[in-house]
């Protein structure tokens, strides 16, 4: 096990006003201080700092540190959710500013829990992590029929689709849903990720998924890699 450390953005001083200090925000995100995060980000906006700089230099370092700790199992779901709440408080303020600057999302991701499975804790965490990483997410919730995955992917012109399954009795529907994408003629238009306690990389290979995320951090990193892969274009 490695001990994660804070990765300070190189050259951040040159992207902020004289005397500016991001350290309190890094610590607030790490510790889950959502009220302080809201106040600090408002101050950064009022100071005229570019919203992309606020995101990259201000919000991500503390969040990424906790993500690394989560991967190393130093912290667990409750701590990660607290950090995610603080991150969302900052994102809620700068997302409209990023949109006004015509900054595109990293990718469009449709996800949900497969047919017959009512569990959502895992995919809810993944949704938060993907949003924080810059993806536009449509979360369909639980017990999602394959047709709904397909229809939403078509409507959103999705880049990626994710199927969660938390039961050994429902994991089969990950395979069924991929087969339905193939029958509909849309398999080549999306990269498909799977996850959930009963799943493995071997299962992902067997059913023809493009990747498997063993946890939320792995899922985000995989999504970032897959978004660069060539796919068929949506009409």
KOLSE-385661 format. One record per residue: residue in three letters; x, y, z of N, C-alpha, C in turn. Coordinates in steps of 0.02 Angstrom, whole numbers, plus 50000, padded with zeros to 5 digits. Example, Ala and Ser with C-alpha at 12.3 -4.5 7.8 and 13.67 -1.06 7.14 Angstrom:
REM KOLSE-385661
+------+-------+-------+-------+-------+-------+-------+-------+-------+-------+
: tilo :   n_X :   n_Y :   n_Z :  ca_X :  ca_Y :  ca_Z :   c_X :   c_Y :   c_Z :
+------+-------+-------+-------+-------+-------+-------+-------+-------+-------+
:  ALA : 50660 : 49716 : 50390 : 50615 : 49775 : 50390 : 50660 : 49835 : 50390 :
:  SER : 50642 : 49888 : 50354 : 50684 : 49947 : 50357 : 50645 : 50002 : 50394 :
+------+-------+-------+-------+-------+-------+-------+-------+-------+-------+
This chain:
REM KOLSE-385661
+------+-------+-------+-------+-------+-------+-------+-------+-------+-------+
: tilo :   n_X :   n_Y :   n_Z :  ca_X :  ca_Y :  ca_Z :   c_X :   c_Y :   c_Z :
+------+-------+-------+-------+-------+-------+-------+-------+-------+-------+
:  UNK : 50042 : 49940 : 50000 : 50000 : 50000 : 50000 : 50044 : 50062 : 50000 :
:  UNK : 50027 : 50109 : 49957 : 50061 : 50173 : 49956 : 50020 : 50225 : 49995 :
:  UNK : 50053 : 50275 : 50022 : 50019 : 50328 : 50058 : 50008 : 50387 : 50011 :
:  UNK : 49946 : 50401 : 49992 : 49934 : 50457 : 49946 : 49954 : 50524 : 49976 :
:  UNK : 49977 : 50568 : 49932 : 49995 : 50635 : 49953 : 49959 : 50686 : 49909 :
:  UNK : 49953 : 50746 : 49935 : 49920 : 50799 : 49897 : 49963 : 50818 : 49836 :
:  UNK : 49932 : 50817 : 49777 : 49967 : 50837 : 49716 : 49951 : 50910 : 49702 :
:  UNK : 49999 : 50953 : 49716 : 49989 : 51025 : 49708 : 49997 : 51043 : 49634 :
:  UNK : 49948 : 51077 : 49604 : 49953 : 51094 : 49532 : 50014 : 51138 : 49518 :
:  UNK : 50053 : 51116 : 49470 : 50114 : 51153 : 49454 : 50097 : 51222 : 49425 :
:  UNK : 50129 : 51273 : 49451 : 50121 : 51341 : 49426 : 50056 : 51374 : 49446 :
:  UNK : 50022 : 51349 : 49498 : 49958 : 51377 : 49516 : 49963 : 51451 : 49536 :
:  UNK : 50021 : 51471 : 49564 : 50028 : 51540 : 49586 : 50019 : 51590 : 49529 :
:  UNK : 50041 : 51570 : 49469 : 50036 : 51614 : 49412 : 49966 : 51620 : 49384 :
:  UNK : 49920 : 51579 : 49408 : 49851 : 51580 : 49383 : 49803 : 51610 : 49434 :
:  UNK : 49829 : 51638 : 49488 : 49788 : 51666 : 49541 : 49813 : 51736 : 49558 :
:  UNK : 49770 : 51777 : 49589 : 49792 : 51845 : 49609 : 49848 : 51842 : 49660 :
:  UNK : 49887 : 51894 : 49664 : 49941 : 51899 : 49713 : 49913 : 51887 : 49783 :
:  UNK : 49947 : 51845 : 49820 : 49928 : 51831 : 49889 : 49873 : 51780 : 49897 :
:  UNK : 49848 : 51753 : 49841 : 49794 : 51703 : 49845 : 49822 : 51637 : 49872 :
:  UNK : 49781 : 51602 : 49910 : 49802 : 51538 : 49940 : 49746 : 51487 : 49932 :
:  UNK : 49760 : 51433 : 49896 : 49710 : 51381 : 49886 : 49708 : 51330 : 49943 :
:  UNK : 49758 : 51332 : 49987 : 49763 : 51280 : 50038 : 49699 : 51271 : 50079 :
:  UNK : 49666 : 51325 : 50101 : 49604 : 51315 : 50139 : 49550 : 51276 : 50100 :
:  UNK : 49548 : 51287 : 50034 : 49498 : 51251 : 49994 : 49518 : 51178 : 49986 :
:  UNK : 49582 : 51165 : 49974 : 49604 : 51096 : 49970 : 49585 : 51058 : 50033 :
:  UNK : 49596 : 51090 : 50090 : 49581 : 51057 : 50154 : 49506 : 51050 : 50165 :
:  UNK : 49467 : 51099 : 50143 : 49394 : 51095 : 50151 : 49365 : 51038 : 50110 :
:  UNK : 49388 : 51030 : 50048 : 49364 : 50975 : 50006 : 49384 : 50908 : 50038 :
:  UNK : 49445 : 50904 : 50060 : 49470 : 50842 : 50091 : 49428 : 50824 : 50152 :
:  UNK : 49411 : 50874 : 50192 : 49376 : 50862 : 50255 : 49300 : 50864 : 50248 :
:  UNK : 49276 : 50879 : 50189 : 49203 : 50879 : 50178 : 49169 : 50942 : 50200 :
:  UNK : 49205 : 50999 : 50203 : 49175 : 51062 : 50225 : 49137 : 51096 : 50169 :
:  UNK : 49075 : 51075 : 50157 : 49037 : 51100 : 50100 : 49016 : 51173 : 50108 :
:  UNK : 49002 : 51195 : 50169 : 48983 : 51265 : 50179 : 49043 : 51311 : 50166 :
:  UNK : 49100 : 51294 : 50193 : 49160 : 51333 : 50180 : 49178 : 51332 : 50106 :
:  UNK : 49171 : 51275 : 50074 : 49185 : 51270 : 50003 : 49142 : 51318 : 49963 :
:  UNK : 49078 : 51320 : 49978 : 49032 : 51366 : 49944 : 49057 : 51438 : 49953 :
:  UNK : 49073 : 51457 : 50014 : 49094 : 51526 : 50027 : 49160 : 51542 : 49992 :
:  UNK : 49208 : 51495 : 49994 : 49273 : 51507 : 49965 : 49269 : 51513 : 49889 :
:  UNK : 49230 : 51469 : 49858 : 49224 : 51472 : 49785 : 49189 : 51536 : 49764 :
:  UNK : 49139 : 51558 : 49801 : 49107 : 51622 : 49786 : 49159 : 51679 : 49788 :
:  UNK : 49203 : 51674 : 49838 : 49256 : 51725 : 49842 : 49304 : 51722 : 49783 :
:  UNK : 49319 : 51661 : 49759 : 49363 : 51654 : 49702 : 49331 : 51682 : 49639 :
:  UNK : 49266 : 51671 : 49632 : 49229 : 51699 : 49574 : 49229 : 51775 : 49577 :
:  UNK : 49215 : 51802 : 49637 : 49215 : 51875 : 49645 : 49284 : 51905 : 49632 :
:  UNK : 49336 : 51866 : 49645 : 49405 : 51890 : 49633 : 49424 : 51887 : 49559 :
:  UNK : 49378 : 51861 : 49517 : 49390 : 51859 : 49446 : 49433 : 51801 : 49422 :
:  UNK : 49440 : 51750 : 49463 : 49480 : 51692 : 49443 : 49440 : 51650 : 49392 :
:  UNK : 49473 : 51629 : 49339 : 49441 : 51589 : 49287 : 49410 : 51527 : 49317 :
:  UNK : 49348 : 51511 : 49299 : 49315 : 51452 : 49328 : 49352 : 51387 : 49317 :
:  UNK : 49385 : 51380 : 49260 : 49425 : 51320 : 49247 : 49484 : 51316 : 49296 :
:  UNK : 49513 : 51374 : 49313 : 49567 : 51375 : 49362 : 49540 : 51356 : 49431 :
:  UNK : 49481 : 51381 : 49448 : 49450 : 51363 : 49512 : 49441 : 51288 : 49517 :
:  UNK : 49419 : 51258 : 49462 : 49408 : 51186 : 49461 : 49474 : 51148 : 49467 :
:  UNK : 49521 : 51164 : 49423 : 49583 : 51125 : 49419 : 49630 : 51138 : 49478 :
:  UNK : 49638 : 51201 : 49496 : 49686 : 51218 : 49549 : 49655 : 51218 : 49618 :
:  UNK : 49590 : 51233 : 49622 : 49558 : 51240 : 49687 : 49520 : 51179 : 49711 :
:  UNK : 49480 : 51149 : 49668 : 49436 : 51095 : 49689 : 49466 : 51025 : 49682 :
:  UNK : 49501 : 51014 : 49627 : 49524 : 50946 : 49614 : 49577 : 50920 : 49662 :
:  UNK : 49626 : 50960 : 49685 : 49679 : 50930 : 49725 : 49655 : 50893 : 49788 :
:  UNK : 49611 : 50925 : 49826 : 49585 : 50891 : 49886 : 49542 : 50832 : 49869 :
:  UNK : 49502 : 50839 : 49816 : 49459 : 50784 : 49795 : 49500 : 50724 : 49770 :
:  UNK : 49551 : 50738 : 49730 : 49593 : 50684 : 49704 : 49631 : 50648 : 49760 :
:  UNK : 49652 : 50686 : 49810 : 49686 : 50656 : 49867 : 49640 : 50605 : 49901 :
:  UNK : 49578 : 50625 : 49913 : 49532 : 50578 : 49945 : 49516 : 50519 : 49899 :
:  UNK : 49513 : 50532 : 49834 : 49502 : 50478 : 49787 : 49558 : 50426 : 49789 :
:  UNK : 49619 : 50451 : 49795 : 49677 : 50406 : 49800 : 49673 : 50366 : 49866 :
:  UNK : 49653 : 50399 : 49919 : 49645 : 50364 : 49983 : 49591 : 50312 : 49980 :
:  UNK : 49537 : 50328 : 49944 : 49482 : 50280 : 49935 : 49506 : 50218 : 49898 :
:  UNK : 49545 : 50229 : 49845 : 49573 : 50173 : 49806 : 49617 : 50129 : 49850 :
:  UNK : 49656 : 50160 : 49893 : 49702 : 50123 : 49936 : 49667 : 50095 : 49999 :
:  UNK : 49601 : 50106 : 50003 : 49561 : 50082 : 50060 : 49585 : 50111 : 50127 :
:  UNK : 49609 : 50173 : 50124 : 49625 : 50210 : 50185 : 49562 : 50243 : 50212 :
:  UNK : 49520 : 50266 : 50165 : 49453 : 50290 : 50183 : 49402 : 50247 : 50146 :
:  UNK : 49339 : 50255 : 50166 : 49287 : 50213 : 50137 : 49227 : 50255 : 50114 :
:  UNK : 49173 : 50223 : 50096 : 49117 : 50257 : 50064 : 49092 : 50318 : 50103 :
:  UNK : 49082 : 50314 : 50169 : 49056 : 50373 : 50204 : 49101 : 50435 : 50197 :
:  UNK : 49167 : 50425 : 50204 : 49214 : 50481 : 50197 : 49214 : 50508 : 50125 :
:  UNK : 49209 : 50463 : 50077 : 49210 : 50485 : 50007 : 49147 : 50524 : 49990 :
:  UNK : 49091 : 50504 : 50019 : 49028 : 50540 : 50007 : 49030 : 50610 : 50037 :
:  UNK : 49062 : 50617 : 50095 : 49068 : 50683 : 50127 : 49111 : 50729 : 50083 :
:  UNK : 49167 : 50703 : 50058 : 49209 : 50742 : 50013 : 49171 : 50760 : 49950 :
:  UNK : 49133 : 50712 : 49923 : 49095 : 50725 : 49862 : 49043 : 50780 : 49872 :
:  UNK : 49013 : 50783 : 49931 : 48964 : 50835 : 49945 : 48997 : 50904 : 49942 :
:  UNK : 49057 : 50910 : 49971 : 49093 : 50973 : 49968 : 49111 : 50991 : 49896 :
:  UNK : 49134 : 50941 : 49859 : 49152 : 50953 : 49789 : 49092 : 50978 : 49749 :
:  UNK : 49034 : 50948 : 49761 : 48973 : 50968 : 49725 : 48953 : 51039 : 49741 :
:  UNK : 48966 : 51061 : 49803 : 48950 : 51129 : 49822 : 48989 : 51179 : 49779 :
:  UNK : 49052 : 51164 : 49767 : 49093 : 51206 : 49724 : 49073 : 51202 : 49651 :
:  UNK : 49060 : 51141 : 49629 : 49041 : 51131 : 49559 : 48976 : 51166 : 49541 :
:  UNK : 48929 : 51167 : 49588 : 48865 : 51200 : 49575 : 48874 : 51273 : 49557 :
:  UNK : 48926 : 51304 : 49583 : 48938 : 51375 : 49569 : 48975 : 51387 : 49504 :
:  UNK : 49020 : 51342 : 49487 : 49061 : 51356 : 49427 : 49036 : 51322 : 49364 :
:  UNK : 48992 : 51273 : 49370 : 48966 : 51241 : 49309 : 48933 : 51291 : 49262 :
:  UNK : 48889 : 51334 : 49286 : 48858 : 51383 : 49241 : 48909 : 51428 : 49207 :
:  UNK : 48963 : 51444 : 49243 : 49015 : 51487 : 49214 : 49055 : 51450 : 49161 :
:  UNK : 49067 : 51385 : 49172 : 49101 : 51345 : 49121 : 49058 : 51339 : 49059 :
:  UNK : 48992 : 51329 : 49070 : 48946 : 51324 : 49012 : 48944 : 51389 : 48974 :
:  UNK : 48946 : 51446 : 49009 : 48945 : 51511 : 48976 : 49008 : 51521 : 48935 :
:  UNK : 49062 : 51489 : 48954 : 49125 : 51493 : 48916 : 49128 : 51441 : 48861 :
:  UNK : 49071 : 51407 : 48849 : 49066 : 51355 : 48797 : 49114 : 51297 : 48808 :
:  UNK : 49127 : 51282 : 48871 : 49169 : 51224 : 48886 : 49126 : 51161 : 48883 :
:  UNK : 49146 : 51114 : 48841 : 49108 : 51053 : 48831 : 49121 : 51003 : 48888 :
:  UNK : 49071 : 50961 : 48903 : 49086 : 50908 : 48952 : 49137 : 50860 : 48924 :
:  UNK : 49170 : 50825 : 48969 : 49221 : 50776 : 48947 : 49190 : 50721 : 48904 :
:  UNK : 49128 : 50705 : 48919 : 49092 : 50654 : 48880 : 49022 : 50647 : 48908 :
:  UNK : 48980 : 50612 : 48870 : 48910 : 50600 : 48892 : 48903 : 50528 : 48913 :
:  UNK : 48880 : 50517 : 48973 : 48880 : 50451 : 49004 : 48810 : 50435 : 49029 :
:  UNK : 48783 : 50378 : 49007 : 48718 : 50353 : 49032 : 48732 : 50293 : 49076 :
:  UNK : 48702 : 50292 : 49135 : 48715 : 50235 : 49179 : 48654 : 50217 : 49220 :
:  UNK : 48655 : 50158 : 49248 : 48601 : 50135 : 49290 : 48614 : 50064 : 49313 :
:  UNK : 48570 : 50039 : 49357 : 48574 : 49970 : 49381 : 48527 : 49927 : 49338 :
:  UNK : 48550 : 49868 : 49320 : 48515 : 49827 : 49271 : 48448 : 49801 : 49296 :
:  UNK : 48409 : 49774 : 49250 : 48342 : 49748 : 49263 : 48342 : 49699 : 49321 :
:  UNK : 48295 : 49709 : 49367 : 48286 : 49664 : 49422 : 48328 : 49679 : 49483 :
:  UNK : 48370 : 49730 : 49480 : 48415 : 49745 : 49535 : 48398 : 49815 : 49561 :
:  UNK : 48383 : 49819 : 49627 : 48360 : 49881 : 49656 : 48415 : 49918 : 49695 :
:  UNK : 48478 : 49897 : 49689 : 48532 : 49927 : 49726 : 48562 : 49987 : 49688 :
:  UNK : 48576 : 50041 : 49724 : 48602 : 50099 : 49689 : 48662 : 50133 : 49724 :
:  UNK : 48683 : 50109 : 49782 : 48736 : 50144 : 49818 : 48801 : 50147 : 49777 :
:  UNK : 48820 : 50092 : 49745 : 48882 : 50092 : 49707 : 48880 : 50139 : 49648 :
:  UNK : 48827 : 50134 : 49608 : 48824 : 50176 : 49548 : 48811 : 50248 : 49566 :
:  UNK : 48781 : 50262 : 49624 : 48772 : 50331 : 49644 : 48839 : 50364 : 49658 :
:  UNK : 48884 : 50327 : 49689 : 48951 : 50354 : 49702 : 48988 : 50365 : 49637 :
:  UNK : 48982 : 50317 : 49591 : 49015 : 50324 : 49526 : 48988 : 50386 : 49489 :
:  UNK : 48923 : 50396 : 49494 : 48893 : 50455 : 49462 : 48924 : 50519 : 49488 :
:  UNK : 48930 : 50525 : 49554 : 48959 : 50585 : 49584 : 49031 : 50594 : 49560 :
:  UNK : 49069 : 50540 : 49559 : 49139 : 50544 : 49539 : 49146 : 50564 : 49466 :
:  UNK : 49103 : 50537 : 49423 : 49105 : 50554 : 49352 : 49086 : 50627 : 49340 :
:  UNK : 49034 : 50650 : 49376 : 49014 : 50721 : 49370 : 49072 : 50766 : 49391 :
:  UNK : 49104 : 50748 : 49446 : 49159 : 50789 : 49470 : 49218 : 50789 : 49421 :
:  UNK : 49224 : 50735 : 49382 : 49278 : 50730 : 49334 : 49263 : 50767 : 49269 :
:  UNK : 49200 : 50790 : 49261 : 49183 : 50830 : 49203 : 49137 : 50797 : 49153 :
:  UNK : 49111 : 50738 : 49169 : 49064 : 50704 : 49124 : 48993 : 50731 : 49135 :
:  UNK : 48954 : 50730 : 49083 : 48882 : 50744 : 49088 : 48847 : 50677 : 49098 :
:  UNK : 48811 : 50669 : 49153 : 48784 : 50604 : 49173 : 48708 : 50604 : 49170 :
:  UNK : 48681 : 50551 : 49142 : 48610 : 50535 : 49150 : 48607 : 50469 : 49188 :
:  UNK : 48584 : 50472 : 49250 : 48578 : 50412 : 49292 : 48506 : 50389 : 49290 :
:  UNK : 48494 : 50329 : 49264 : 48427 : 50303 : 49255 : 48401 : 50267 : 49317 :
:  UNK : 48442 : 50263 : 49369 : 48419 : 50232 : 49430 : 48426 : 50157 : 49430 :
:  UNK : 48378 : 50123 : 49461 : 48382 : 50051 : 49469 : 48330 : 50015 : 49426 :
:  UNK : 48340 : 49949 : 49420 : 48291 : 49906 : 49384 : 48278 : 49933 : 49313 :
:  UNK : 48332 : 49946 : 49277 : 48327 : 49978 : 49211 : 48323 : 49925 : 49156 :
:  UNK : 48270 : 49928 : 49117 : 48261 : 49883 : 49060 : 48312 : 49899 : 49005 :
:  UNK : 48337 : 49848 : 48970 : 48384 : 49862 : 48915 : 48359 : 49914 : 48865 :
:  UNK : 48294 : 49912 : 48850 : 48267 : 49960 : 48801 : 48276 : 50032 : 48825 :
:  UNK : 48271 : 50043 : 48891 : 48278 : 50111 : 48916 : 48349 : 50134 : 48911 :
:  UNK : 48397 : 50089 : 48924 : 48467 : 50107 : 48914 : 48478 : 50128 : 48841 :
:  UNK : 48452 : 50090 : 48795 : 48462 : 50103 : 48724 : 48429 : 50168 : 48703 :
:  UNK : 48366 : 50178 : 48724 : 48330 : 50238 : 48705 : 48365 : 50301 : 48732 :
:  UNK : 48388 : 50298 : 48794 : 48421 : 50356 : 48823 : 48488 : 50369 : 48790 :
:  UNK : 48524 : 50316 : 48775 : 48588 : 50325 : 48740 : 48578 : 50358 : 48672 :
:  UNK : 48525 : 50339 : 48638 : 48509 : 50369 : 48573 : 48491 : 50443 : 48582 :
:  UNK : 48448 : 50458 : 48630 : 48426 : 50527 : 48641 : 48484 : 50572 : 48660 :
:  UNK : 48528 : 50547 : 48703 : 48583 : 50587 : 48728 : 48644 : 50586 : 48682 :
:  UNK : 48643 : 50540 : 48632 : 48702 : 50528 : 48590 : 48762 : 50513 : 48635 :
:  UNK : 48752 : 50464 : 48677 : 48800 : 50448 : 48730 : 48866 : 50424 : 48702 :
:  UNK : 48919 : 50441 : 48738 : 48986 : 50414 : 48723 : 48997 : 50349 : 48761 :
:  UNK : 48971 : 50345 : 48821 : 48981 : 50287 : 48863 : 48916 : 50268 : 48898 :
:  UNK : 48909 : 50203 : 48912 : 48852 : 50177 : 48949 : 48880 : 50131 : 49003 :
:  UNK : 48852 : 50136 : 49064 : 48875 : 50095 : 49119 : 48819 : 50054 : 49149 :
:  UNK : 48831 : 49990 : 49160 : 48782 : 49945 : 49191 : 48808 : 49921 : 49258 :
:  UNK : 48772 : 49936 : 49311 : 48789 : 49911 : 49377 : 48746 : 49851 : 49394 :
:  UNK : 48774 : 49803 : 49431 : 48736 : 49746 : 49458 : 48766 : 49727 : 49524 :
:  UNK : 48725 : 49721 : 49575 : 48749 : 49705 : 49642 : 48731 : 49635 : 49665 :
:  UNK : 48694 : 49598 : 49624 : 48672 : 49531 : 49642 : 48697 : 49481 : 49590 :
:  UNK : 48716 : 49423 : 49614 : 48737 : 49370 : 49568 : 48680 : 49347 : 49523 :
:  UNK : 48618 : 49359 : 49546 : 48560 : 49339 : 49507 : 48541 : 49390 : 49453 :
:  UNK : 48568 : 49450 : 49457 : 48551 : 49501 : 49407 : 48608 : 49519 : 49360 :
:  UNK : 48668 : 49496 : 49377 : 48726 : 49513 : 49336 : 48718 : 49490 : 49264 :
:  UNK : 48678 : 49437 : 49254 : 48665 : 49411 : 49187 : 48636 : 49465 : 49142 :
:  UNK : 48598 : 49512 : 49170 : 48566 : 49563 : 49129 : 48616 : 49614 : 49101 :
:  UNK : 48676 : 49615 : 49127 : 48729 : 49654 : 49095 : 48742 : 49625 : 49025 :
:  UNK : 48747 : 49560 : 49023 : 48758 : 49525 : 48959 : 48699 : 49536 : 48912 :
:  UNK : 48638 : 49529 : 48938 : 48578 : 49537 : 48897 : 48575 : 49607 : 48868 :
:  UNK : 48592 : 49658 : 48909 : 48587 : 49727 : 48886 : 48637 : 49741 : 48830 :
:  UNK : 48697 : 49714 : 48836 : 48746 : 49722 : 48782 : 48721 : 49689 : 48719 :
:  UNK : 48691 : 49630 : 48725 : 48664 : 49595 : 48667 : 48608 : 49636 : 48634 :
:  UNK : 48568 : 49671 : 48675 : 48514 : 49712 : 48647 : 48542 : 49773 : 48611 :
:  UNK : 48597 : 49802 : 48635 : 48630 : 49855 : 48598 : 48654 : 49830 : 48530 :
:  UNK : 48679 : 49769 : 48529 : 48702 : 49740 : 48465 : 48644 : 49729 : 48417 :
:  UNK : 48588 : 49703 : 48443 : 48530 : 49691 : 48401 : 48502 : 49756 : 48373 :
:  UNK : 48506 : 49809 : 48413 : 48480 : 49874 : 48391 : 48527 : 49909 : 48342 :
:  UNK : 48587 : 49882 : 48333 : 48635 : 49912 : 48287 : 48673 : 49971 : 48316 :
:  UNK : 48675 : 49976 : 48383 : 48708 : 50033 : 48415 : 48769 : 50015 : 48456 :
:  UNK : 48789 : 49952 : 48455 : 48845 : 49932 : 48498 : 48909 : 49971 : 48482 :
:  UNK : 48921 : 49983 : 48419 : 48983 : 50017 : 48400 : 48984 : 50091 : 48414 :
:  UNK : 48927 : 50119 : 48437 : 48923 : 50191 : 48449 : 48939 : 50211 : 48520 :
:  UNK : 48942 : 50162 : 48565 : 48955 : 50177 : 48635 : 49009 : 50130 : 48662 :
:  UNK : 49046 : 50154 : 48711 : 49089 : 50111 : 48751 : 49050 : 50091 : 48813 :
:  UNK : 49050 : 50027 : 48829 : 49010 : 50001 : 48884 : 49054 : 49979 : 48941 :
:  UNK : 49039 : 50005 : 49001 : 49074 : 49986 : 49061 : 49026 : 49948 : 49107 :
:  UNK : 49052 : 49901 : 49144 : 49012 : 49866 : 49194 : 49046 : 49871 : 49262 :
:  UNK : 49007 : 49860 : 49314 : 49034 : 49859 : 49382 : 48985 : 49828 : 49430 :
:  UNK : 49007 : 49821 : 49492 : 48965 : 49790 : 49543 : 49001 : 49733 : 49577 :
:  UNK : 48980 : 49717 : 49637 : 49015 : 49668 : 49678 : 49025 : 49600 : 49645 :
:  UNK : 48976 : 49573 : 49608 : 48986 : 49506 : 49578 : 49028 : 49506 : 49515 :
:  UNK : 49047 : 49565 : 49490 : 49078 : 49569 : 49424 : 49154 : 49566 : 49429 :
:  UNK : 49185 : 49547 : 49373 : 49258 : 49542 : 49369 : 49279 : 49562 : 49298 :
:  UNK : 49343 : 49570 : 49289 : 49369 : 49583 : 49222 : 49355 : 49525 : 49176 :
:  UNK : 49358 : 49465 : 49203 : 49344 : 49405 : 49162 : 49272 : 49406 : 49138 :
:  UNK : 49226 : 49425 : 49181 : 49156 : 49430 : 49161 : 49147 : 49484 : 49108 :
:  UNK : 49181 : 49540 : 49116 : 49177 : 49594 : 49066 : 49202 : 49569 : 48998 :
:  UNK : 49256 : 49531 : 48998 : 49282 : 49504 : 48936 : 49233 : 49455 : 48904 :
:  UNK : 49203 : 49414 : 48947 : 49157 : 49362 : 48922 : 49096 : 49391 : 48888 :
:  UNK : 49069 : 49446 : 48915 : 49007 : 49473 : 48888 : 49019 : 49528 : 48836 :
:  UNK : 49082 : 49545 : 48824 : 49097 : 49594 : 48772 : 49093 : 49666 : 48794 :
:  UNK : 49100 : 49679 : 48860 : 49103 : 49748 : 48884 : 49171 : 49778 : 48866 :
:  UNK : 49173 : 49844 : 48864 : 49236 : 49878 : 48848 : 49280 : 49887 : 48909 :
:  UNK : 49252 : 49879 : 48968 : 49293 : 49886 : 49027 : 49254 : 49869 : 49090 :
:  UNK : 49292 : 49860 : 49144 : 49264 : 49844 : 49210 : 49296 : 49889 : 49262 :
:  UNK : 49255 : 49920 : 49304 : 49281 : 49961 : 49358 : 49273 : 49926 : 49424 :
:  UNK : 49329 : 49911 : 49456 : 49325 : 49876 : 49521 : 49299 : 49921 : 49576 :
:  UNK : 49307 : 49987 : 49567 : 49280 : 50036 : 49614 : 49268 : 50101 : 49577 :
:  UNK : 49244 : 50152 : 49613 : 49224 : 50215 : 49581 : 49283 : 50250 : 49548 :
:  UNK : 49340 : 50250 : 49581 : 49399 : 50283 : 49552 : 49421 : 50247 : 49489 :
:  UNK : 49422 : 50182 : 49491 : 49441 : 50143 : 49431 : 49393 : 50157 : 49374 :
:  UNK : 49328 : 50163 : 49390 : 49278 : 50176 : 49338 : 49290 : 50244 : 49305 :
:  UNK : 49306 : 50294 : 49344 : 49319 : 50361 : 49316 : 49381 : 50360 : 49272 :
:  UNK : 49434 : 50329 : 49295 : 49495 : 50326 : 49256 : 49484 : 50288 : 49190 :
:  UNK : 49444 : 50234 : 49194 : 49429 : 50196 : 49134 : 49387 : 50237 : 49086 :
:  UNK : 49339 : 50274 : 49112 : 49297 : 50316 : 49069 : 49340 : 50368 : 49033 :
:  UNK : 49387 : 50397 : 49068 : 49432 : 50447 : 49037 : 49473 : 50415 : 48981 :
:  UNK : 49494 : 50353 : 48990 : 49532 : 50319 : 48938 : 49488 : 50302 : 48878 :
:  UNK : 49427 : 50279 : 48892 : 49383 : 50255 : 48838 : 49355 : 50312 : 48796 :
:  UNK : 49349 : 50372 : 48826 : 49319 : 50427 : 48790 : 49360 : 50445 : 48728 :
:  UNK : 49424 : 50427 : 48729 : 49468 : 50444 : 48673 : 49465 : 50392 : 48617 :
:  UNK : 49431 : 50336 : 48629 : 49427 : 50283 : 48579 : 49379 : 50302 : 48523 :
:  UNK : 49396 : 50284 : 48461 : 49353 : 50297 : 48405 : 49290 : 50253 : 48408 :
:  UNK : 49233 : 50283 : 48391 : 49170 : 50247 : 48389 : 49132 : 50267 : 48327 :
:  UNK : 49080 : 50228 : 48310 : 49035 : 50248 : 48257 : 48997 : 50310 : 48279 :
:  UNK : 48983 : 50354 : 48233 : 48947 : 50416 : 48250 : 48872 : 50403 : 48255 :
:  UNK : 48840 : 50437 : 48302 : 48767 : 50437 : 48304 : 48740 : 50477 : 48245 :
:  UNK : 48685 : 50457 : 48219 : 48655 : 50492 : 48161 : 48632 : 50562 : 48182 :
+------+-------+-------+-------+-------+-------+-------+-------+-------+-------+
